[in-house]
């Protein structure tokens, strides 16, 4: 599990235990993307989340993934 996944799990645990009363507080404290935290809490597909995270990481590195490459990663 990556450090990012660990931080997301900590944010979820803190929300469930009542340490934080809002997702905004948890994502700010643990420095995780609000959309990712919301998706995990809503139970969205892990595969979809992986693709979204990959696209964002590639974009942060200065690479814009093509549709073809994104389809390849999704399959």
N, C-alpha and C positions, 0 to 999 in steps of 0.2 A: 504494500500500500504506500502510495506516495505521501509526502509531507502535506500536500494540498488535501488529499483524501482524509488524512488524520485530522487536519484542522476542521474540515467539514463535519466529520464525525463528532469532534469535540463541541462544535457549535450546536449540533442536533442534541447531543447529550445535555448540554447546558439549558437548552430550551425545554427539553422534556423534564428536567429536574427542577425547573423553576428559577434557575440562576438568572435567566433573562426572561423578560415578559414579552419581548417582540423579536421578530426575525432581524429587524434592523440593528438592534443592540448586539445580537449574536454575530451577525456577519461583520459588523464594525470591529468588535473585539477580536475575532479570530481571523480577520482579514481574508474573508472568502467572498466570492461574487454572490450578490444577493439572489440573482436568478438561479444559480446552481443550488444554493441552499433551499430556495423555494421549491425547486424541482425535486430535490431529494426528499423534502418533507412531503411533497405531493405524491411521491412514488413514481416518478416518470421513468421511462426506460433508461437503463444504464447504457445501452448501446447509443441511444440518441444523445445522451449527455456526453459520452465519450467523443462523439463526432463534433459536437458543439465546442467542447473544450479544446479539441485538436485544432479546429478552425481558428479559435481565438489565440491559441499559442502560436500557430503559424503566422497569423496576422501581426502579433506582437513582435515576431522576429523579422517582420518586413516582407513576408511571403504571403501573397494572396492565393489560397488554394483554388484551383480551377474546379469547375463542376465535375469534370471527368475524374480528377484526383479525389474529390470528395466522394463520388460514387464508388470509386475503388476502395477507399477506406471504409465505407459503409457496408461493403459486401464481404 
